[in-house]
Amino acid sequence: MIRSGRNLSDVKRAIRACLQGKVDVIVDLGRNKKLRYRGELSGVYPALFTVRPDDEHFLGKTSYSYAEVLCGSVKIRPVEEKRA
């Protein structure tokens, strides 16, 4: 799980390390509601990053700011591939 580090540059560095990889995303929608999905971290930009969901029928937001990770309203975890 990418923790809400001490500062924004730590969060950006941790997210940049997951670029083009599979991630699990948990978004806190408030009032005990959470949105969970798996996707590919498709873009890293100066103010935000984008996640392309694996589900083609997904209708949610797929770009998030680093501040949302820093505040804890968005959590991202790299998916670990299972080896046979």
C-alpha positions in Angstrom: 0.0 0.0 0.0 1.4 3.4 -0.9 1.3 5.2 2.4 0.5 8.8 2.7 4.1 9.8 3.1 5.4 12.8 4.9 5.3 15.0 1.9 4.0 15.2 -1.6 7.3 14.4 -3.3 7.4 11.0 -1.5 3.9 10.2 -2.7 4.8 11.2 -6.3 7.9 9.1 -6.2 6.0 6.0 -4.9 3.3 6.4 -7.6 5.8 6.9 -10.4 7.4 3.6 -9.4 4.2 1.8 -10.3 3.8 3.4 -13.8 2.5 0.9 -16.4 1.9 -1.7 -13.7 -1.3 -3.2 -12.2 -2.6 -1.5 -9.1 -5.5 -1.9 -6.7 -7.4 1.3 -6.0 -9.6 2.1 -3.0 -11.5 5.4 -3.1 -13.2 6.7 0.0 -16.5 8.1 -1.1 -17.6 9.2 2.4 -20.4 7.9 4.6 -18.8 4.5 4.9 -18.8 3.9 1.1 -15.7 2.7 -0.7 -15.1 2.1 -4.3 -12.5 -0.7 -5.1 -11.2 -1.7 -8.5 -8.1 -3.0 -10.2 -6.5 -1.3 -13.2 -3.3 -0.1 -14.8 -1.5 3.0 -13.8 -1.5 4.6 -17.2 -0.1 8.1 -16.7 1.8 10.2 -14.3 1.6 14.0 -14.6 2.8 16.9 -12.5 -0.5 17.5 -10.7 -2.3 14.1 -11.1 -2.1 10.5 -12.2 -4.5 8.3 -14.2 -5.6 4.7 -13.7 -7.2 2.7 -16.6 -9.7 0.2 -15.0 -9.6 -3.4 -16.1 -13.5 -3.4 -16.3 -14.6 -1.8 -19.6 -18.0 -0.9 -18.1 -16.5 1.1 -15.3 -18.1 4.5 -15.0 -16.1 6.1 -12.2 -13.4 8.7 -12.0 -10.0 7.5 -13.2 -7.7 10.4 -12.5 -6.6 11.4 -9.0 -4.4 14.1 -7.5 -1.5 13.3 -5.4 -3.1 15.3 -2.6 -6.0 12.8 -2.5 -3.4 10.1 -1.7 -1.6 12.3 0.8 -4.9 12.9 2.6 -5.9 9.3 2.5 -9.1 9.5 0.5 -7.4 7.4 -2.3 -5.3 4.4 -1.6 -3.2 2.6 -4.2 -1.5 -0.8 -3.8 0.7 -2.4 -6.5 -0.6 -5.8 -7.5 1.9 -8.6 -6.9 2.0 -11.2 -9.6 1.6 -14.7 -8.4 4.4 -17.0 -9.5 3.8 -20.6 -10.4 
